[in-house]
Amino acid sequence: MTPPTKTLPSGDELPMVGIGTWQLQGDTLAQSVRAGLDAGYAHVDTAEGYHNEATIGEALADYDREDVFLTSKVLPKHLDYESVIASCEASLERLGTDYLDLYLVHWPNPAISLRETLQAMAHLHDEGLVRNVGVSNFSAYQLSTAHHISPVPIAVNQIEYHPWNTQPDVVDYCHETDTVVEAAAPLARTEVFGDPVIQDLSGKYDRSPAQIVLKWAVENDVVVLPKSTSPDHVRANLELFDWDLDDDDHQRIDEIDRERTVYDHPVRDWTGDTYGISQ
C-alpha cells in the first residue's frame, strides 16, 4: 500500500504517513523500520536528539535510498551557524547517506538568532546536503518570522497534533502559507485511545483506535508520523486509504471537548541538555 503524498515547494513528494522513531532503539527500531518499508512506507522520521540515527542507517542500507523520504532534525542547542552544519554532517554520517530529504529545526531556541540558523540551513540546501528545509514545534508567530527571513522555503512545520491538541491557529497559518503540517505524536502517545468518541468510532468502523485517529488527521490534510514497537501495528497504521470516515463522524472527532498536550508544554526545561542555555 502506497500512501498519497504532499508536494513540497521543491517539487519533492512527501508521503502522508511516515515511520516515527522517537524512543525506539536497537533491534526494535530496526524491525519497525524494515516492517514499515516492506509494507509500503516510504518516509522515515528521526532526529539527532533521538540517538538512533546509526541504527536507522543500518536498516536503510538494505533499501534503495531514492525510494525513502528521510527526515532528521537539529537540536536547539546546535542552532548557531557552524553547529547546524556540523550537526547535519554528523547525522548524514550516522545515517549512511549523502543527503537528507528534509532537515528540521527541532525546537525554536530564543537564545540563538533564527536568521543565523536559517542561513546555515540555506547553506546546507545550496550544497545539496538537504533537499528541503523545515521547522518543528514553531508557533504561527515563529513560523511567520521564519518565512519572512529564510533564504529558502520553509516546507514543513512538525507540531504536536492529535484530537486533544489540534492547534488550529498554527494549522490554519500553515495551510494559508502552503506549509505542510506534520503531526508529531499523532496518537497522543496512545493517551487518546481511551477517549469515548475514539472508542465508539473504533467499534463502529471495526478499526483500531490508532487507525481512527490517523485517518482523521490525514483527512484534515496533516501528515502523520506514528511510531510502534510492533511490526503488526506498524503495518496496520498504513491501512488508511481504502476507507473513509463519514462526515458526521469526522466532525465528532473535530469537536472533542478536551485540550491536553503530551509533550509541547508552554514552559520549557531550560536546565536540560536540549537547549543548552546557561544562565
N, C-alpha and C positions, 0 to 999 in steps of 0.2 A: 504494500500500500504506500503510495507516494503522496505526501501531503501537498496542498496548494502552497503557493509562495506569495511573498510581498516583494514588489520591485523597489529597490533602493535607488537613490539619486544616481549612483554609478551605473545603473542598469543591471546590477547583480540581483539574483533572486534569493531571497531569504525564506527558507521553509517555515511554515506556520507552526510547526511542532518541532521542538528540539529536545535533546537529551540533557537534562540538568545534572550537574555532578557535585554540587555543594555537599561537603561532608562525606563524600564517597572516596574510598581509598582501596589500594591493593587489588586482590582478585575480585572483590565485589564490584569495584568500579570497572575493571576490565570486562567482566561478564556483562555488566549493564550496557556498556558502550557497544560491545560486539552484538549483543541481543538486539539493541536498537538498530544498528546499521544493517544487520541481516534482515530485520523486519521491514525496512524501507525508510527509516530515518535518514536524513542527510544533513543533520545540523547538530553540532555538539558545542555546549557552552561550558567554559571553565574560567579560571582566574588565577593570577599568581597567588592570591590570598587563600586559595583552596588547597594549595600544596599538593596537587595531584596531577600536574601537567605532564610529568615524566611518564606516569602510568598510562595516561591518555595517549601520549605519543607512541608508546609501545603498542597499544591496541590499534591505533590508526595505521600503523606500518603495514598491516595486513590488507589495507583497502586503498583504492585509487584516491589520492589526495584531492584531485579535482572534483570528485563526487561528494565531498564533505564540506559543508559550510562551517568553518571553525572560528569560534569567538573566544577571546581571552580579555582580561581586564587588568588595569594597572592600579595598585593600591594608592589610596590618597596620600600616604606619606612619601610617595615617589613621584609627585606631580610637578616638581621642578624640571626644567628643560632636559638637563643631562640624565636625570633619573628616569624620566619617561622613556627615553631612548634605550638606556641600559636595561630597564625592566622588560621592554618589548624584545630586545635581542636575547635576553635570558629566557623568556617564555618561548621564543622560537626554537632555541636550542633544546629546551626540555621537551617540547612538543615534536621535535624532529621534522620541522617544516621550515621553508624559507619565506613564508608569508602567512598572515592572518587574514581571513575574510572580513573580520570585524574586530576592532580594538576599542574597548570602552574605558572611560574614566569610571572607576568602580564606585566612588563616592566623591561628592564635591568636598574640597578642603579649603575653608576660608582663609587659611594661613598662607596659601600659595596662590600666586596670580593665575587666574584662569586663562588669561591671554598667553602667558608663558607656556602653560600646559598645552593649549590648542596649537600653538606654533610648533611645539615638539611633535604633536600628533600629525600636523601637516607635513613635517619633515619626513616622518615615517611613511606617510602616504606617497609623497613625492619619490621616495627611494624604492617604492614597490614592496615594502615590508608589510604594509597594511593596506588593504583594498578599500575598506570603509571605516569611518570614524564615528563613534557614538559616545553616549554618556549613560550613567546608571544612577538611579536614586536622585535625580535632579527634579526640583520643583518647577512649576511653569515659569516662575520668575528667573530661576537659574538657567533654565533651558533657553529662555528668550535672550538672555545675555550671551550664552554660548553661540546661538545662531547669529547674533549681531557681530561678534568679533572673530569667529572661526574662519580661517583661510580656506577650509574645505567643508563640505556639507556635513551637518550633524544628522546622521542617518537614522539613529535609534536612540530611544530612552528606555532603559530597562528599569522597571519600578516594581514595588510590591503591588500586586493586583490580584484580587480574588473577591468572592461575593461579600466578604466582610470589610473590604477596603478597596473601593473602586477608584478613588482619587479622580473624580470627574473633571476638576479644573485642569489637572495635568493631562489627562487623556484628551479632553477637548482641544487643548492647545496643541498637543502633538498632532491630532488629526487636521487641525487648521493649517499646520505648517508642514504637512507631509512627512512627519517624523514617525517612524514605526514604533509602536508601543510593544515592548516585550514584558511578559509577566514573570517576574521572579517570584518564587513561592506561589505559583498559581493555585495550589491546593491548600494554601494557608498552613503548610506543614502538617497536613491531614486534619487540622483542628476543625475545618469547616464540614468535614464528613458527617458530623453529628447534627448539623443544622436540620430542623424539621422539614424545611422546604426541600433541601437536597435529598433527605431520606425518602420523602414522599415521591419525588420525581424518579429517584433510583428504582423504586418499586414499580412505578407506572411504566417506565421505559425498559425495564429489565436490563438496566445498565449499572455499572458500579458508580458510587458517588464521585469517584475521580473522573470518570467519563462524562458524567453530567456537568461537573464544574468546568472541565476543559472544553467541552462542546459549547457551553455558554460563552466562555471567553473568546473562543475562535469566532463565534457568531457575532461578537462585539468587535471584530477586526483587531484582535490582540493576539500576538504570537505567544505561545505558551512553552515553558521550559520545565516540565515535570521531571522529578527525579524519583528513582525507586531502586531498592536493593534487590528486587525480584525481577528476573527476566520476563516472567509471565506478565507482571504488571507493566513493565516497560512496553511490551508488545501491545497490551490492551490499551495503553494510553494513546496509541496511534490510531485506534479504531474509532474514528470520529467523523468520517466523511461519507458514510453511506446511510446516514440517518440525520434527522433534524429535530430540534425542539419545536413544539408548537409555539406560536407567538405568545399565547397567554402564559404558557409555562416558562418561556424565556423571561417574560416580564415579571413573573413571580420571583425569579432569582434577582433580577434588577432591583426589585423593591424590598429585598430582605432588610428588615429594620434593625440592623446591628452594625456597629462600626468597631473594628478591632484590628490593630496591627499585630503582626507576628515578628517583625524584625525592624521595620523602619520607624523607630520611635523618635519623637521630636527632640529628645535630649540625647546627645552623643556621649560616649565614654572617651573623653579626650586623653585619659591616662593610659589607654591601652596601646598596643603596637600597630594598630591600623592606621592612625592618623599621624603619629609621630610628632605631635605638637607639644613642645615643652613650655613651661611657664616662664 
